[in-house]
Structure formats: structure tokens, C-alpha cells
Amino acid sequence: MFGAFHHMDEASARKILQQAVDDNTPIAIFEPLSRNVLAFISMLFVPLNVWLLTPFIRPVRWQVLPFIYLIPMVPLYIL
């Protein structure tokens, strides 16, 4: 969930989180800390950081590397 969780009322937010706990399902909620040009520009570097820093995550599993390096190249190639 990107930038939308703060729109939930407290009861709905609790329900969403409790459902994730009950189903033993991971949930990711991302909320921007500020709305300015610098924050937006810094978000643009997240994919680059993932691409550069992934080989340093231990243990490195070769099975995930195509999903990190090859598959994201397809849209870039098309672009």
C-alpha cells in the first residue's frame, strides 16, 4: 500500500492489519514522510540502490537474481 494507509479510519486500519496477522500474510505499507521535491527525487534512487546493493545481501541466492536484474531490464529495453 503506497501513500494510502493514512486515508483509512482507525477501525479500517486495525481491520487490515489484523487480517494480515490472522492470515499470516506479509503486508507492506509505505507512507511518504514529506511532500517536497527532494523527497520525490530521493524516491527515484530506490530502484538503483536495490540494483546496486542486492549482491551484498547474504546469503546470495542465484535463483532470485533474474528477478532483480533481468526482468526489470525488459521495461527499460522497451522504453
C-alpha positions in Angstrom: 0.0 0.0 0.0 1.7 3.2 -1.2 0.6 6.5 0.3 -3.0 5.4 1.1 -3.0 4.0 4.6 -3.4 7.4 6.2 -6.8 7.7 4.5 -8.1 4.7 6.5 -10.2 5.4 9.6 -8.8 3.8 12.7 -11.2 0.8 12.6 -10.4 0.0 9.0 -6.7 0.3 9.6 -6.9 -2.1 12.5 -9.0 -4.5 10.5 -6.5 -4.5 7.6 -3.6 -5.1 10.0 -5.4 -7.8 12.0 -6.4 -9.6 8.8 -2.7 -9.7 7.8 -1.8 -11.1 11.2 -4.7 -13.7 11.1 -3.8 -14.9 7.6 -0.1 -14.9 8.5 0.4 -12.8 5.4 3.1 -10.1 5.0 1.9 -6.6 4.4 3.9 -3.5 3.3 2.7 0.0 4.0 4.7 2.9 2.6 3.9 6.5 3.5 5.9 9.4 2.3 7.4 11.4 5.1 7.2 14.7 3.3 5.9 16.1 0.1 8.7 18.1 -1.4 11.0 17.9 -4.4 13.9 16.4 -2.5 11.8 13.6 -1.1 10.4 12.8 -4.5 13.9 12.8 -6.1 15.3 10.5 -3.4 12.5 8.0 -4.1 13.7 7.8 -7.7 17.0 6.3 -6.5 15.4 3.4 -4.6 15.5 1.1 -7.6 19.1 1.9 -8.3 20.0 1.2 -4.7 18.3 -2.1 -4.8 20.1 -3.0 -8.0 23.5 -2.0 -6.6 23.2 -3.3 -3.0 21.5 -6.7 -3.6 24.7 -8.6 -4.2 25.8 -7.7 -0.7 22.8 -9.3 1.0 23.8 -12.6 2.4 23.2 -15.4 1.6 23.1 -14.6 -2.1 20.7 -17.0 -3.9 21.2 -17.2 -7.6 17.5 -18.1 -8.1 16.4 -14.5 -7.2 19.0 -12.7 -9.4 16.9 -12.9 -12.6 14.0 -11.2 -10.9 16.3 -8.4 -9.7 18.4 -7.9 -12.7 16.9 -9.4 -15.9 13.2 -9.0 -15.6 13.4 -5.3 -14.7 15.5 -4.8 -17.8 12.6 -5.7 -20.1 10.6 -2.5 -19.5 13.8 -0.4 -19.7 14.7 -2.0 -23.0 11.2 -1.3 -24.3 11.3 2.2 -23.1 
